[in-house]
Amino acid sequence: MQRVCKVDEIKPGEGVRVEVDGVPIAVFKVDGEFYALDDTCSHALASLAEGLVEEDTYEVECPKHGSLFDVRDGKPRSLPATQAVGTHTVIVKDDEIYVEV
């Protein structure tokens, strides 16, 4: 587990790019919960942390080609992506966010 940021650094419906052991991770806050995915889209080299988050469907849209990924399980919900991105355990403790890779 590695501390990546404070809870208030991530706004609802937004993503933040962090690194854990040299691995780029996107951390999202959706409906009051925090989720962590590999930051790089499985279809093309684009940062998912920069994507638009659809809070009602728990999806983040890749800013490069528009693929949608579920922030809960990393699975693609639309083309052109067909491969899931990795998910990571998130723990919140004392207003700090920790991620395990």
C-alpha positions as CSV (number, residue, x, y, z in Angstrom):
1,M,0.0,0.0,0.0
2,Q,1.3,3.4,-0.9
3,R,-0.2,6.8,0.1
4,V,-1.1,8.7,-3.1
5,C,-3.0,11.8,-2.1
6,K,-5.5,13.3,0.3
7,V,-9.2,12.7,-0.1
8,D,-10.0,16.3,-0.9
9,E,-7.6,16.3,-3.8
10,I,-10.0,14.3,-5.9
11,K,-13.3,16.0,-6.8
12,P,-16.4,14.0,-7.4
13,G,-16.5,12.8,-11.0
14,E,-12.9,13.5,-11.7
15,G,-9.7,11.5,-12.0
16,V,-6.2,12.1,-10.7
17,R,-3.0,10.5,-12.1
18,V,-0.6,9.2,-9.5
19,E,2.3,6.8,-9.6
20,V,2.7,3.7,-7.3
21,D,6.0,1.9,-7.6
22,G,6.6,3.6,-11.0
23,V,3.2,2.4,-12.3
24,P,0.8,5.2,-13.6
25,I,-2.6,4.9,-11.8
26,A,-5.8,6.8,-12.3
27,V,-7.8,7.4,-9.1
28,F,-11.4,8.4,-9.4
29,K,-14.1,9.5,-7.0
30,V,-17.6,8.3,-8.0
31,D,-20.7,8.4,-5.8
32,G,-18.5,9.0,-2.7
33,E,-16.3,5.9,-3.4
34,F,-12.7,5.8,-4.7
35,Y,-11.5,3.6,-7.5
36,A,-8.1,3.0,-9.0
37,L,-7.3,1.8,-12.6
38,D,-4.2,1.5,-14.7
39,D,-4.0,5.0,-16.1
40,T,-3.2,4.0,-19.7
41,C,-6.1,3.0,-22.0
42,S,-5.8,-0.6,-23.2
43,H,-6.5,0.6,-26.8
44,A,-4.2,3.5,-27.3
45,L,-1.7,5.4,-25.2
46,A,-3.9,7.9,-23.4
47,S,-4.3,8.9,-19.8
48,L,-7.7,7.7,-18.4
49,A,-7.3,10.2,-15.5
50,E,-7.8,13.0,-18.1
51,G,-11.1,11.4,-19.3
52,L,-14.6,12.5,-18.7
53,V,-16.3,10.6,-15.8
54,E,-19.9,9.6,-16.1
55,E,-20.9,9.2,-12.5
56,D,-24.4,7.7,-13.1
57,T,-22.8,4.8,-15.1
58,Y,-19.5,4.5,-13.2
59,E,-17.6,5.0,-16.5
60,V,-14.6,7.0,-17.6
61,E,-14.2,7.9,-21.2
62,C,-10.8,7.7,-22.8
63,P,-9.9,11.2,-24.1
64,K,-8.2,9.8,-27.2
65,H,-10.8,7.6,-28.9
66,G,-13.8,7.6,-26.6
67,S,-13.8,4.1,-25.2
68,L,-15.7,3.8,-22.0
69,F,-14.3,1.8,-19.0
70,D,-16.1,0.8,-15.8
71,V,-14.2,2.3,-12.9
72,R,-15.3,-0.6,-10.7
73,D,-13.8,-3.5,-12.7
74,G,-11.8,-1.9,-15.5
75,K,-13.8,-3.6,-18.2
76,P,-14.4,-1.8,-21.5
77,R,-18.0,-0.8,-22.1
78,S,-17.5,0.4,-25.7
79,L,-15.2,0.1,-28.7
80,P,-12.6,0.6,-29.8
81,A,-11.1,-0.8,-26.6
82,T,-11.6,-4.6,-26.1
83,Q,-9.2,-5.3,-23.3
84,A,-9.8,-4.4,-19.6
85,V,-7.4,-2.2,-17.7
86,G,-6.1,-3.3,-14.3
87,T,-7.8,-2.4,-11.1
88,H,-6.2,-1.7,-7.8
89,T,-7.2,-1.8,-4.2
90,V,-8.0,1.6,-2.6
91,I,-8.1,2.2,1.1
92,V,-9.0,5.5,2.7
93,K,-7.6,6.1,6.2
94,D,-7.5,9.4,8.1
95,D,-8.4,11.4,5.0
96,E,-5.5,9.9,3.0
97,I,-5.9,7.6,0.0
98,Y,-3.7,4.5,-0.3
99,V,-3.4,2.3,-3.4
100,E,-2.0,-1.2,-3.8
101,V,-0.5,-2.3,-7.1
